[in-house]
C-alpha cells in the first residue's frame, strides 16, 4: 500500500470520527438547546403566574362583577370613567400622594443616616442592628395591632402626654379624627420601613473602600460632608434600589395598615389607593371597579419606578 493510500485512509477515518462526534459548533448548538429545554419550566411558571394574572387584571377591569358566583357583564371602559368622577377615588389619590411624598424621603434619608452611624461601629452596634430587625419579626397584622394600642384614647401616646402635663393633647382621638388618621398611617409606615432600609444600607456601606473615608478624614472632612459628598454619591445606585422598594411598599402594600387601623376612615380621611382596591372588592362587592383601581396603580408603579431609576442613575 502506497503512502498516498495510507494518508487518504487516515483522512477518511478522521472525517468519519469527527462526523460521529460532531463539530464544535454543533456541540455548542446542542448545548444551547439543552439549556433552553431546562429553562422551559421557569418560562411556563412565569407565563402562568406573572403574565397570566396581569392579563386577567386588565380583563376584569372591563367587567361589572360582584363576586365569584355573580355573572360577569362586560362594560368596556365604564369602570375607569366612573373612577374619574368618583370623589372617593380623588381622595385616595391625594392621600396616596401625601403618604408617598412624606414617607419616602424620611425613610430613605433617615435609614441612610442610621446606616452610616452603624458603619462607624459604635459601642453596642451589634445590638442596634439586631433591634432594627424587630419590624421584620412582626407580621403584617401584628404591626398595626401594636400601634392600635399606642394610638388608642387610653393608649401609650396619650398616657405619655398626660404624664408630662399636656392634658389637652392627651385627649386626642388619633385613629378616629380626620386631622390625624392619615398622619398615623404615615407614622406607622415610616416606623416599619426605616429599620429594614437601614439594614440594607448598612450592608452596602460595609463594602465601601475604607481608604476613601480615611483620606477624606485626613483632609479635614467631617462626618456630615463624608455622608453627603462621598458615601451618598458612591451608593447612589443602591439608594435608588431602596427607594424603589419603599415606593412599591407605600403605594401597593400600605393598604393593610389602613385596613387594620382606620378602615379608611373617618369619612375616607385615610383611604389610599391600596386600601381602595380591597374596599371595592371585598366590602362593596365591586370587583371590576377594584381591578380598575389596580390597573391605575400598576401604571403609577411602572412610571414611578422609571422616574426613580432615572433620578438615581449614577453619573460616573
KOLZAZA-170614 format. One record per residue (C-alpha): residue in three letters; x, y, z. Coordinates in pm, whole numbers, plus 50000, padded with zeros to 5 digits. Layout:
> ALA  X  Y  Z .
...
This chain:
> UNK  50000  50000  50000 .
> UNK  50142  50337  49898 .
> UNK  50192  50634  50125 .
> UNK  49918  50825  49937 .
> UNK  49667  50547  50000 .
> UNK  49758  50534  50370 .
> UNK  49717  50914  50404 .
> UNK  49380  50904  50227 .
> UNK  49263  50623  50453 .
> UNK  49374  50811  50763 .
> UNK  49198  51130  50649 .
> UNK  48876  50941  50578 .
> UNK  48890  50775  50918 .
> UNK  48939  51113  51090 .
> UNK  48648  51263  50898 .
> UNK  48427  50971  50997 .
> UNK  48524  51010  51362 .
> UNK  48455  51387  51353 .
> UNK  48119  51329  51189 .
> UNK  48026  51088  51469 .
> UNK  48144  51315  51747 .
> UNK  48012  51632  51586 .
> UNK  48182  51964  51518 .
> UNK  48246  52220  51797 .
> UNK  47976  52446  51656 .
> UNK  47726  52159  51657 .
> UNK  47819  52080  52017 .
> UNK  47758  52441  52119 .
> UNK  47422  52443  51942 .
> UNK  47326  52119  52114 .
> UNK  47430  52262  52450 .
> UNK  47225  52579  52388 .
> UNK  46918  52375  52301 .
> UNK  46963  52168  52616 .
> UNK  46991  52481  52831 .
> UNK  46679  52622  52667 .
> UNK  46498  52298  52741 .
> UNK  46584  52326  53110 .
> UNK  46456  52687  53118 .
> UNK  46114  52590  52981 .
> UNK  45963  52513  53328 .
> UNK  46071  52853  53459 .
> UNK  45929  53020  53148 .
> UNK  45598  52837  53187 .
> UNK  45586  52934  53556 .
> UNK  45647  53300  53464 .
> UNK  45376  53299  53197 .
> UNK  45118  53126  53417 .
> UNK  45175  53306  53747 .
> UNK  45300  53650  53630 .
> UNK  45178  53732  53283 .
> UNK  44853  53540  53336 .
> UNK  44734  53733  53644 .
> UNK  44845  54060  53483 .
> UNK  44635  53988  53175 .
> UNK  44343  53886  53400 .
> UNK  44378  54216  53585 .
> UNK  44320  54415  53268 .
> UNK  44034  54184  53165 .
> UNK  43846  54204  53497 .
> UNK  43881  54583  53496 .
> UNK  43641  54592  53200 .
> UNK  43365  54394  53377 .
> UNK  43079  54468  53614 .
> UNK  43127  54179  53851 .
> UNK  43004  54144  54208 .
> UNK  43193  53827  54307 .
> UNK  43289  53472  54227 .
> UNK  42938  53332  54169 .
> UNK  42791  53653  54024 .
> UNK  42753  53699  53647 .
> UNK  43015  53896  53459 .
> UNK  42888  54181  53244 .
> UNK  43135  54348  53003 .
> UNK  43127  54727  53044 .
> UNK  43430  54839  52846 .
> UNK  43598  55150  52993 .
> UNK  43299  55238  53215 .
> UNK  43480  55141  53535 .
> UNK  43758  55385  53456 .
> UNK  43519  55670  53370 .
> UNK  43329  55605  53695 .
> UNK  43653  55630  53889 .
> UNK  43749  55958  53728 .
> UNK  43433  56124  53861 .
> UNK  43438  55948  54199 .
> UNK  43520  56179  54496 .
> UNK  43641  55879  54697 .
> UNK  43893  55795  54425 .
> UNK  44013  56156  54418 .
> UNK  44057  56149  54796 .
> UNK  44250  55822  54771 .
> UNK  44483  55974  54509 .
> UNK  44554  56278  54726 .
> UNK  44618  56063  55035 .
> UNK  44848  55830  54840 .
> UNK  45048  56124  54705 .
> UNK  45078  56279  55052 .
> UNK  45179  55947  55204 .
> UNK  45444  55886  54936 .
> UNK  45586  56239  54933 .
> UNK  45615  56250  55313 .
> UNK  45732  55897  55393 .
> UNK  45969  55829  55104 .
> UNK  46236  56095  55177 .
> UNK  46211  56042  55553 .
> UNK  46262  55667  55522 .
> UNK  46544  55683  55266 .
> UNK  46741  55968  55423 .
> UNK  46676  55854  55779 .
> UNK  46775  55496  55702 .
> UNK  47093  55614  55530 .
> UNK  47194  55823  55832 .
> UNK  47130  55530  56067 .
> UNK  47331  55302  55840 .
> UNK  47623  55546  55831 .
> UNK  47621  55561  56211 .
> UNK  47619  55182  56236 .
> UNK  47901  55164  55982 .
> UNK  48116  55359  56229 .
> UNK  48077  55057  56461 .
> UNK  47993  55244  56782 .
> UNK  47961  55062  57113 .
> UNK  47658  54835  57102 .
> UNK  47623  54849  56723 .
> UNK  47551  54474  56702 .
> UNK  47263  54509  56946 .
> UNK  47126  54806  56750 .
> UNK  47139  54605  56428 .
> UNK  46951  54320  56591 .
> UNK  46697  54566  56729 .
> UNK  46637  54709  56383 .
> UNK  46507  54370  56271 .
> UNK  46210  54399  56512 .
> UNK  45962  54519  56245 .
> UNK  46063  54226  56023 .
> UNK  45973  53983  56300 .
> UNK  45622  54128  56326 .
> UNK  45359  54006  56082 .
> UNK  45158  54245  55867 .
> UNK  44862  54204  56103 .
> UNK  45057  54225  56431 .
> UNK  45227  54555  56349 .
> UNK  44906  54762  56314 .
> UNK  44758  54595  56621 .
> UNK  45054  54710  56830 .
> UNK  45010  55067  56710 .
> UNK  44636  55047  56772 .
> UNK  44730  55019  57139 .
> UNK  44977  55306  57107 .
> UNK  44727  55546  56948 .
> UNK  44415  55437  57139 .
> UNK  44238  55703  57352 .
> UNK  44383  55543  57666 .
> UNK  44695  55423  57484 .
> UNK  45064  55476  57539 .
> UNK  45093  55803  57344 .
> UNK  44812  55981  57526 .
> UNK  44940  55839  57853 .
> UNK  45280  55991  57781 .
> UNK  45130  56333  57701 .
> UNK  44921  56318  58016 .
> UNK  45227  56230  58225 .
> UNK  45423  56534  58103 .
> UNK  45132  56770  58159 .
> UNK  44993  56805  57806 .
> UNK  44640  56714  57915 .
> UNK  44461  56867  57617 .
> UNK  44680  56680  57372 .
> UNK  44627  56361  57572 .
> UNK  44256  56375  57482 .
> UNK  44326  56340  57108 .
> UNK  44148  56051  56934 .
> UNK  44425  55978  56687 .
> UNK  44260  55698  56489 .
> UNK  43912  55847  56451 .
> UNK  43997  56210  56380 .
> UNK  44011  56324  56020 .
> UNK  44300  56555  56112 .
> UNK  44528  56282  56247 .
> UNK  44422  55948  56092 .
> UNK  44637  55983  55779 .
> UNK  44930  56104  55989 .
> UNK  44906  55788  56200 .
> UNK  44917  55572  55885 .
> UNK  45223  55759  55762 .
> UNK  45397  55728  56100 .
> UNK  45338  55352  56117 .
> UNK  45461  55310  55759 .
> UNK  45777  55505  55835 .
> UNK  45848  55308  56153 .
> UNK  45802  54975  55979 .
> UNK  46020  55066  55681 .
> UNK  46310  55273  55812 .
> UNK  46477  54997  56012 .
> UNK  46472  54747  55727 .
> UNK  46609  55004  55482 .
> UNK  46881  55093  55733 .
> UNK  46996  54732  55746 .
> UNK  47014  54725  55366 .
> UNK  47214  55048  55356 .
> UNK  47449  54918  55624 .
> UNK  47538  54615  55413 .
> UNK  47617  54846  55120 .
> UNK  47827  55087  55325 .
> UNK  48030  54797  55461 .
> UNK  48157  54735  55106 .
> UNK  48300  55087  55068 .
> UNK  48674  55123  55046 .
> UNK  48790  55239  55389 .
> UNK  49087  55419  55231 .
> UNK  48848  55670  55075 .
> UNK  48693  55760  55410 .
> UNK  49030  55771  55583 .
> UNK  49171  56002  55316 .
> UNK  48869  56232  55349 .
> UNK  48912  56238  55727 .
> UNK  49279  56332  55688 .
> UNK  49177  56613  55454 .
> UNK  48955  56756  55727 .
> UNK  48614  56630  55614 .
> UNK  48372  56592  55899 .
> UNK  48107  56325  55918 .
> UNK  47840  56544  55758 .
> UNK  48050  56612  55448 .
> UNK  48160  56249  55427 .
> UNK  47797  56138  55434 .
> UNK  47668  56362  55155 .
> UNK  47980  56424  54942 .
> UNK  48134  56074  54950 .
> UNK  47911  55797  55081 .
> UNK  47585  55918  54923 .
> UNK  47720  55958  54564 .
> UNK  47903  55624  54580 .
> UNK  47589  55443  54698 .
> UNK  47355  55627  54462 .
> UNK  47263  55318  54261 .
> UNK  47179  55121  54577 .
> UNK  46987  55418  54715 .
> UNK  46776  55402  54401 .
> UNK  46701  55035  54464 .
> UNK  46592  55100  54824 .
> UNK  46383  55396  54708 .
> UNK  46209  55173  54453 .
> UNK  46131  54911  54717 .
> UNK  45997  55172  54959 .
> UNK  45791  55333  54682 .
> UNK  45635  54997  54593 .
> UNK  45559  54921  54958 .
> UNK  45399  55260  55018 .
> UNK  45185  55257  54706 .
> UNK  45092  54887  54688 .
> UNK  45113  54736  55038 .
> UNK  45023  55004  55291 .
> UNK  44654  54921  55249 .
> UNK  44693  54651  55514 .
> UNK  44789  54915  55771 .
> UNK  44489  55127  55673 .
> UNK  44255  54828  55695 .
> UNK  44364  54723  56044 .
> UNK  44399  55071  56196 .
> UNK  44135  55302  56049 .
> UNK  43948  55108  55777 .
> UNK  43988  55415  55558 .
> UNK  43802  55644  55796 .
> UNK  43688  55866  55927 .
> UNK  43493  55964  55614 .
> UNK  43770  55834  55384 .
> UNK  44026  56062  55551 .
> UNK  44287  55784  55549 .
> UNK  44176  55594  55238 .
> UNK  44455  55538  54987 .
> UNK  44461  55358  54654 .
> UNK  44597  55035  54801 .
> UNK  44313  55015  55052 .
> UNK  44058  55117  54787 .
> UNK  44139  54802  54587 .
> UNK  44045  54590  54890 .
> UNK  43746  54803  54985 .
> UNK  43581  54786  54643 .
> UNK  43643  54412  54603 .
> UNK  43552  54275  54947 .
> UNK  43344  54538  55124 .
> UNK  43139  54673  54834 .
> UNK  43144  54368  54600 .
> UNK  43263  54576  54305 .
> UNK  43539  54354  54172 .
> UNK  43554  54519  53831 .
> UNK  43591  54865  53985 .
> UNK  43853  54727  54221 .
> UNK  44058  54592  53933 .
> UNK  44027  54924  53750 .
> UNK  44195  55088  54052 .
> UNK  44459  54812  54043 .
> UNK  44529  54884  53675 .
> UNK  44583  55251  53755 .
> UNK  44810  55150  54042 .
> UNK  45007  54932  53803 .
> UNK  45058  55223  53565 .
> UNK  45158  55452  53853 .
> UNK  45404  55188  53976 .
> UNK  45571  55148  53636 .
> UNK  45601  55523  53580 .
> UNK  45728  55576  53934 .
> UNK  45995  55309  53901 .
> UNK  46118  55456  53572 .
> UNK  46141  55805  53725 .
> UNK  46324  55679  54034 .
> UNK  46565  55480  53821 .
> UNK  46641  55787  53614 .
> UNK  46673  56013  53917 .
> UNK  46920  55787  54099 .
> UNK  47124  55685  53797 .
> UNK  47494  55717  53868 .
> UNK  47677  55967  53651 .
> UNK  48033  55845  53676 .
